[in-house]
């Protein structure tokens, strides 16, 4: 099929780019227009596009303009919903804990959502002053609390490039709260006003905390348990700063964040366990339900949601025997997430996850083809090694500018890290699933816990060794947003130029 350009083959990608541009413009430049004006402009473009069916180019431009205005509308609406007038004095609030409290110096920190009253629905990052009687130890995720809160707008940290208010906005938080030790008490809270989705998510978080306690009761070492919990349950609160730096310097941070690799392993496990019967559609439906249940259990992180949406698309099109993975599938996942939360465009995990997958989809087929496929098929070990090299390099190309911008660091031995860590991470995930399944049998669970701790210690040792190699990482890289954007523009131009040269050579 002859096309006017590469983007014509990916209509959803064009729509996603247009919506991303609308979100960016609406956030970066405050608009004097009311929120409904963006929606009216989007609807108007669609109406005109329907009337312009004879002019394909004009119709395509109008559809993209509609996506642009829709993105601006979604962002403006979300920002409007997050704008709350906070009381200047202490306010008595009833709230529900959305996370397990974590000790940080003289306070315990937890996510809370106010229930009832004028501040109903307000999500806050709360700090509760620790008391001598240690009453704070009775606080757990899912509990209700009645407290006097000092509410404030989030502020950036001094001498830091990290945009803390934006980070909280991406997760729906509007304020920070401080609670004195003697100004709170546990109280039963009614959640009837919450949606089914909100209540389901809270139940999932409670279940995750129960599983986490079972993990810790197995006698696994602190560092090994922290890594296992981060990789399997998405809870990274127990990772020490030393562990985080160690994984970051070696280029293994992606192992600790739930992403496509983790859900891909879970998908393969479900596929193996459900490989029965001739009803393929039923098997795929059960797998998708299991994947989304796991994503809910781990807290609905942006990277996990992106991977779950793509796996859902993969399952649907595989039943229909269509192309399973494409740029359109990635763009569709982005559109779904932006419709639900347009500020996720600014989430670091979202950006790195999408850029890694985008680079893999664009570069992997061509680079993998540098070696003859028939020869690789007859040498399985070499084929696996080459695939790992290409996959790792493509993903690194996609995320390297973002890593340098957000963390000021580049990991030199990322390829060595992936060869050492990914097999261990895969084994650790399978052992974790087996451990959860065998918790009803204490003897088997204890044996699996020891094996899991051993594998986690091997992984930590490998990461530590790589992070301590000479020149393992480059520090203090200073890039601004414009430079990052221009780097990606240059990458895209180079890819398009190379593809055109290859096409001309074939002709």
ROTORSE-246329 format. One line per 2 residues: number of its first residue (from 0); their letters; for each residue x, y, z of C-alpha. Coordinates in steps of 0.02 Angstrom, whole numbers, plus 32768, in hexadecimal, padded with zeros to 4 digits. Last residue first. Example, Ala and Ser with C-alpha at 12.3 -4.5 7.8 and 13.67 -1.06 7.14 Angstrom:
<recs>
1> sa> 82AC/7FCB/8165 | 8267/7F1F/8186
</recs>
This chain:
<recs>
506> xx> 82F4/8001/7EF5 | 8341/7FAA/7F8D
504> xx> 83BF/8039/7FA0 | 8333/80BA/7F9E
502> xx> 82D7/805F/8028 | 8376/8050/8091
500> xx> 8398/810A/807B | 82E6/8132/80AF
498> xx> 82F7/80CA/814D | 839C/811E/8179
496> xx> 8351/81CC/8164 | 82B8/819F/81CC
494> xx> 8325/8159/8259 | 839A/81EE/8254
492> xx> 8309/8269/8259 | 82BB/820E/82EC
490> xx> 835F/820F/834C | 837A/82C8/8326
488> xx> 82CA/82F0/8363 | 82EB/8288/8401
486> xx> 838A/82EB/8424 | 832D/838E/8400
484> xx> 82A9/8365/8483 | 832D/833A/8505
482> xx> 8388/83DD/84DF | 82E7/8441/84F0
480> xx> 82BF/83EE/8596 | 8367/8419/85E4
478> xx> 83FD/83A7/85F1 | 8484/83A0/8678
476> xx> 84E3/82FD/8689 | 852D/82F8/8738
474> xx> 8563/8242/8739 | 85A1/81C2/86BB
472> xx> 8592/810E/86F3 | 85F4/806D/8704
470> xx> 8698/80C6/86E5 | 86FA/804B/874F
468> xx> 8689/7FBC/878A | 862E/7FDD/882E
466> xx> 857E/7FE2/87E2 | 85A0/7F3B/878B
464> xx> 85CF/7EE4/882E | 853B/7F2F/888B
462> xx> 84C1/7EF8/8804 | 8506/7E47/8805
460> xx> 84FF/7E3F/88C4 | 844D/7E7F/88C7
458> xx> 8418/7DFC/8847 | 8470/7D71/88A4
456> xx> 841D/7DAB/8947 | 8373/7DA8/88F0
454> xx> 8394/7CF6/88B3 | 83C1/7CBE/8963
452> xx> 832C/7D15/89B2 | 82B9/7CBF/8934
450> xx> 8305/7C16/895D | 82EE/7C33/8A18
448> xx> 823B/7C6C/89FB | 8219/7BD2/898E
446> xx> 824F/7B5E/8A1C | 81E5/7BBC/8A9B
444> xx> 814F/7BB9/8A26 | 815F/7AFD/8A0B
442> xx> 8163/7ADD/8AC7 | 80D9/7B5B/8AEE
440> xx> 805A/7B16/8A6F | 7FCF/7B99/8A5F
438> xx> 8053/7C15/8A23 | 8072/7BA6/898B
436> xx> 8021/7C14/8904 | 8074/7CB1/8947
434> xx> 811D/7C59/8947 | 8103/7C17/8896
432> xx> 80DD/7CC6/8858 | 8179/7D07/88B0
430> xx> 81E3/7C7A/8869 | 81A9/7CA7/87B9
428> xx> 81D5/7D5D/87D6 | 8280/7D32/881D
426> xx> 82A8/7CC1/8789 | 8280/7D4E/8710
424> xx> 82E6/7DC9/8777 | 837A/7D52/8778
422> xx> 8372/7D3D/86BA | 835F/7DFC/86A7
420> xx> 83ED/7E2A/871E | 8491/7DEC/86D6
418> xx> 846F/7E03/861D | 8415/7EA7/8640
416> xx> 84A4/7EEA/86A9 | 8526/7EC1/8624
414> xx> 84C1/7F26/85A7 | 84A8/7FB7/8621
412> xx> 8564/7FC5/863C | 8575/8080/861B
410> xx> 84E6/80BC/8688 | 84BF/8172/8661
408> xx> 8496/81F0/86EA | 844B/829D/8702
406> xx> 83B0/824E/874F | 8320/82A1/86F5
404> xx> 8378/82E2/8659 | 83FA/8257/8645
402> xx> 8377/81D1/865E | 8303/8227/85E3
400> xx> 838C/8231/855F | 83BA/8178/857C
398> xx> 8306/8135/8576 | 82EC/810B/84BE
396> xx> 83A1/80E0/8494 | 83A5/8070/852E
394> xx> 830C/8010/84F2 | 835D/7FF3/8449
392> xx> 8402/7FBD/8499 | 83AE/7F41/850F
390> xx> 8341/7EF4/8487 | 83D2/7EE4/840D
388> xx> 8445/7E92/848D | 83BD/7E1E/84CF
386> xx> 838D/7DE9/841E | 8443/7DC8/83F3
384> xx> 8459/7D5A/848D | 83B8/7CFA/846C
382> xx> 83EA/7CDF/83B5 | 849A/7CA9/83E9
380> xx> 844F/7C28/845F | 83D5/7BEA/83DA
378> xx> 8451/7BD2/834D | 83EC/7B8B/82BA
376> xx> 836B/7C15/82C6 | 83F8/7C95/82C7
374> xx> 8438/7C57/821F | 838A/7C65/81D5
372> xx> 8377/7D14/821E | 8416/7D59/81D0
370> xx> 8460/7DDC/8244 | 8439/7E93/8223
368> xx> 8382/7E63/822F | 8381/7E80/82EC
366> xx> 83AA/7F37/82C7 | 8316/7F4D/8252
364> xx> 8295/7EF3/82BD | 82D4/7F43/8360
362> xx> 82D9/7FF9/832C | 8225/8039/8323
360> xx> 81CD/7FC4/839C | 825F/7FC4/8416
358> xx> 8271/8081/8412 | 81B6/8096/8433
356> xx> 81BD/8018/84C1 | 824A/8077/8517
354> xx> 81F9/811F/84F5 | 8155/80E4/853E
352> xx> 81A0/80A1/85E0 | 8211/8137/85F8
350> xx> 8185/81B4/85E1 | 8107/8157/864C
348> xx> 8184/813D/86D9 | 81B1/81F5/86D7
346> xx> 80FC/822E/86DF | 80DF/82CA/8677
344> xx> 806E/8275/85F7 | 8015/8229/868E
342> xx> 7FC7/82D6/869F | 7F42/82A1/8620
340> xx> 7EF9/8222/869A | 7E6C/81B1/865C
338> xx> 7E68/81F2/85A9 | 7F25/81FD/85B0
336> xx> 7F32/8146/85E0 | 7EC0/810C/8553
334> xx> 7F19/8178/84D3 | 7FC3/8137/8509
332> xx> 7F8B/8081/84FB | 7F45/80A7/844E
330> xx> 7FEC/80F2/841B | 8048/8054/8452
328> xx> 7FCE/7FE8/83F0 | 7FDD/8059/8357
326> xx> 809A/804E/8362 | 808A/7F93/834B
324> xx> 807C/7EEF/83A8 | 8004/7E63/8380
322> xx> 7FED/7E71/82C4 | 7F47/7E17/82AB
320> xx> 7F11/7D64/82CD | 7E69/7D9A/8318
318> xx> 7E91/7D3F/83BA | 7F3D/7D90/83B4
316> xx> 7EE9/7E39/839B | 7E8E/7E2E/8441
314> xx> 7F20/7DE6/84A3 | 7F9D/7E67/8464
312> xx> 7F22/7EF5/8486 | 7F10/7EB7/8539
310> xx> 7FCD/7EA5/8546 | 7FDE/7F59/850B
308> xx> 7F62/7F97/858C | 7FBA/7F33/8615
306> xx> 8065/7F79/85E3 | 8025/802B/85EA
304> xx> 7FD0/8009/8691 | 8072/7FC1/86D7
302> xx> 80D6/8058/869D | 8055/80D0/86E5
300> xx> 804E/807A/8791 | 7FA6/802A/87B6
298> xx> 7FC9/7FF9/886C | 8015/7F4B/8865
296> xx> 7F72/7EF0/8886 | 7F19/7F51/87FE
294> xx> 7FA0/7F1E/8782 | 7F91/7E68/87BB
292> xx> 7ED4/7E6A/87A3 | 7EF3/7EB8/86F8
290> xx> 7F67/7E2A/86C6 | 7EF1/7DA4/8708
288> xx> 7E5D/7DEB/86A8 | 7ECA/7DF3/860B
286> xx> 7EFF/7D3D/8623 | 7E4B/7D05/863E
284> xx> 7E16/7D5D/859D | 7EA7/7D0F/853D
282> xx> 7E77/7C61/8577 | 7DC0/7C7E/854B
280> xx> 7DED/7CBE/849D | 7E5A/7C25/847D
278> xx> 7DCF/7BAB/84A0 | 7E27/7B0C/8464
276> xx> 7E4F/7AC5/850E | 7EE2/7AE3/8580
274> xx> 7F78/7B56/8589 | 7F3A/7BB5/8621
272> xx> 7FD2/7B9A/8691 | 804C/7BBA/8601
270> xx> 7FF2/7C56/85C6 | 7FE7/7C95/867A
268> xx> 80A3/7C81/868D | 80C3/7CD5/85E6
266> xx> 8055/7D68/8618 | 80AD/7D77/86C1
264> xx> 8154/7D80/8666 | 810F/7E04/85F0
262> xx> 80C8/7E61/8685 | 8175/7E6E/86D0
260> xx> 81CA/7E9E/862D | 8141/7F1A/8600
258> xx> 8158/7F7C/869F | 8159/7F71/875D
256> xx> 81EB/7FDA/8798 | 827A/7F81/87F2
254> xx> 82C3/7F32/8756 | 82BF/7FDA/86FD
252> xx> 833F/8019/877B | 83C1/7FA0/8739
250> xx> 8437/801B/86E4 | 84CA/7FF4/8757
248> xx> 84CA/80A3/87A4 | 840D/809F/87BF
246> xx> 840B/7FF3/8810 | 8492/8026/888C
244> xx> 8444/80D0/88AA | 839C/8080/88D6
242> xx> 83F0/8000/8947 | 8452/8085/89A4
240> xx> 83B8/80F3/89B7 | 8361/8062/8A0C
238> xx> 82D2/8007/89B7 | 8242/7FEA/8A2E
236> xx> 81CE/8068/89DA | 81E0/8011/8932
234> xx> 8136/7FBA/8935 | 810C/7F7C/8886
232> xx> 80D4/7ED1/88C2 | 814A/7E5E/8862
230> xx> 81E6/7EC3/883C | 81DD/7F3A/88D0
228> xx> 81B0/7EAD/8949 | 8241/7E41/890C
226> xx> 82BD/7ED1/8918 | 8287/7F02/89C8
224> xx> 8282/7E4B/89FF | 8336/7E30/89C6
222> xx> 8370/7ECF/8A1D | 8315/7EA4/8ABF
220> xx> 8341/7DEB/8AC2 | 82B4/7D6E/8AA9
218> xx> 826D/7D25/8B4B | 81C6/7CF0/8B01
216> xx> 816A/7D70/8B6C | 81A5/7DFB/8AF8
214> xx> 8151/7DAB/8A63 | 80B1/7D8C/8AC4
212> xx> 80AF/7E43/8AF3 | 80BE/7E71/8A3B
210> xx> 802E/7DFE/8A0F | 7FC2/7E58/8A8E
208> xx> 7FF9/7F00/8A48 | 7FCD/7ECA/8998
206> xx> 7F20/7E92/89D3 | 7F03/7F3E/8A1F
204> xx> 7F3A/7F90/897D | 7EC1/7F22/891B
202> xx> 7E32/7F4F/8990 | 7E5B/8007/8977
200> xx> 7E5D/7FEF/88BA | 7DB4/7F9A/88BE
198> xx> 7D6D/8028/8927 | 7DAB/80AA/88AC
196> xx> 7D6C/8049/8815 | 7CC1/802C/8864
194> xx> 7CB0/80E9/887A | 7CBD/8139/8926
192> xx> 7C27/818C/8978 | 7BFE/80EE/89D9
190> xx> 7CAB/80EF/8A28 | 7C73/8102/8ADD
188> xx> 7CFF/8122/8B59 | 7D1D/80CE/8C01
186> xx> 7D95/8136/8C69 | 7E49/8128/8CA0
184> xx> 7E83/81C0/8D01 | 7EE6/825D/8CDA
182> xx> 7F23/82F9/8D30 | 7F98/82B3/8DB6
180> xx> 802C/828F/8D43 | 801A/832E/8CDC
178> xx> 7FDD/8321/8C29 | 8030/8376/8B93
176> xx> 7FDC/8375/8AE9 | 8017/838A/8A37
174> xx> 7FA1/83C2/89AF | 7F54/839E/8904
172> xx> 7F80/82E9/88E2 | 7F3B/8298/8844
170> xx> 7FD1/822E/8817 | 8010/829F/878C
168> xx> 7FED/8330/8800 | 8065/82EA/8881
166> xx> 80F5/82E2/8804 | 80C7/838F/87C6
164> xx> 80D5/83D4/8877 | 817D/837A/888E
162> xx> 81D2/83BE/87F3 | 8280/8372/880B
160> xx> 8309/83EB/87D7 | 8340/83FA/888C
158> xx> 8399/8483/88ED | 8305/8499/8964
156> xx> 8279/841A/8955 | 81E0/8457/88F8
154> xx> 8143/8482/895A | 809D/8428/8968
152> xx> 8009/8498/8999 | 7FE7/8491/8A53
150> xx> 7F6E/843E/8ACC | 7F85/843A/8B88
148> xx> 7F17/83A8/8BB6 | 7EB4/8383/8C54
146> xx> 7E8C/82CB/8C4A | 7E08/8243/8C39
144> xx> 7E4C/81A5/8BEA | 7E03/8117/8B85
142> xx> 7E66/807A/8B5E | 7E87/8037/8AAE
140> xx> 7F44/8037/8AC0 | 7F7E/8024/8B73
138> xx> 7F91/8091/8C0E | 7FA6/8033/8CB3
136> xx> 8062/8052/8CB2 | 803E/810C/8CC1
134> xx> 800A/80EF/8D75 | 80C2/80E0/8D9F
132> xx> 80AA/8115/8E55 | 8136/8195/8E3E
130> xx> 80DE/81E4/8DA9 | 8114/81F4/8CF4
128> xx> 80DB/8290/8C98 | 8067/8264/8C08
126> xx> 809B/829F/8B5A | 8011/829D/8AD7
124> xx> 801B/82A1/8A1A | 7F6B/82DA/89F2
122> xx> 7EDA/82A8/8981 | 7E3F/8317/898E
120> xx> 7DA2/82B4/8964 | 7D33/830F/89E0
118> xx> 7D82/83B4/8A17 | 7CDC/8408/8A42
116> xx> 7CA6/8377/8AAE | 7CAF/82BD/8A88
114> xx> 7D43/8249/8A6B | 7DF4/8290/8A60
112> xx> 7E70/8222/8A05 | 7F14/81F0/8A55
110> xx> 7FC4/81BF/8A1E | 8038/8195/8AAD
108> xx> 80D2/81D6/8B04 | 810D/81AE/8BB3
106> xx> 816B/8237/8C0D | 8208/8252/8C75
104> xx> 827E/8205/8BF5 | 821B/81BD/8B64
102> xx> 81B3/8127/8B9C | 813D/80E4/8B18
100> xx> 8080/80DF/8B26 | 802B/805D/8AB4
98> xx> 7FD2/80B4/8A26 | 7F26/80F8/89FD
96> xx> 7EF8/8123/8AB1 | 7E44/8161/8ABB
94> xx> 7E17/820E/8AF9 | 7DA7/826D/8B70
92> xx> 7DDC/8321/8B83 | 7DE7/83A3/8C0D
90> xx> 7E3C/843D/8BC6 | 7ED4/849C/8C04
88> xx> 7ED4/854E/8BC6 | 7EF3/8597/8B19
86> xx> 7E6D/852E/8AC7 | 7E98/84EB/8A1A
84> xx> 7E3B/8526/8980 | 7E43/8495/8906
82> xx> 7E84/848F/8854 | 7E96/83D7/8828
80> xx> 7DEF/83D0/87CB | 7E21/8468/8763
78> xx> 7EC7/8416/8737 | 7E69/837B/86FE
76> xx> 7DF1/83E0/8692 | 7E7F/8442/8644
74> xx> 7EDD/83A1/861C | 7E45/834C/85CF
72> xx> 7E1A/83E8/856A | 7ECC/83FE/8528
70> xx> 7ECF/8347/84F3 | 7E27/835B/849E
68> xx> 7E65/83F8/8445 | 7EFA/839A/83FD
66> xx> 7E90/8301/83D3 | 7E18/8371/8373
64> xx> 7EAA/83C1/8318 | 7EE4/8313/82E6
62> xx> 7E37/82EC/82A3 | 7E35/8392/8246
60> xx> 7EDD/836E/81F5 | 7EA1/82C3/81BC
58> xx> 7E02/830D/8172 | 7E67/8390/8115
56> xx> 7ED7/830A/80CB | 7E46/8298/809D
54> xx> 7DDF/831C/8043 | 7D3D/82C7/800E
52> xx> 7D0B/829F/80C1 | 7D0D/8355/80F1
50> xx> 7C63/835D/8147 | 7C99/82DC/81C8
48> xx> 7D38/8341/81E6 | 7CD0/83DE/8205
46> xx> 7C70/8387/8290 | 7D0F/833E/82DA
44> xx> 7D63/83E8/82DB | 7CCB/8434/8331
42> xx> 7CCB/83AC/83B7 | 7D81/83D3/83E0
40> xx> 7D62/848F/83E2 | 7CCC/8476/8455
38> xx> 7D35/840B/84CA | 7DBC/8490/84D2
36> xx> 7D39/8517/84F2 | 7CEE/84B0/8581
34> xx> 7D89/84CE/85EC | 7D79/858B/85E3
32> xx> 7DF7/85E8/8575 | 7E7C/8656/85C3
30> xx> 7EF9/85C8/85AC | 7F8E/85AA/861D
28> xx> 8022/857B/85B1 | 8085/84E3/85E7
26> xx> 7FF3/8475/8618 | 7F7D/8498/8587
24> xx> 800B/8493/8509 | 804D/83ED/8549
22> xx> 7FA2/839A/854F | 7F7B/83D5/849F
20> xx> 8024/8398/845D | 8007/82EE/84AF
18> xx> 7F5C/82E7/845A | 7FAB/830A/83B0
16> xx> 8033/8288/83CA | 7FB0/8208/83FF
14> xx> 7F44/822B/8366 | 7FDA/8217/82F4
12> xx> 8007/8173/834A | 7F54/8137/8338
10> xx> 7F5D/8154/827C | 7FFA/80EB/8269
8> xx> 8015/80C0/81B1 | 8002/8177/8182
6> xx> 8092/819E/81F7 | 810F/8150/817F
4> xx> 80E3/81C8/80F1 | 806C/81E6/8062
2> xx> 8043/812E/8056 | 8044/80AA/7FCE
0> x> 8000/8000/8000
</recs>
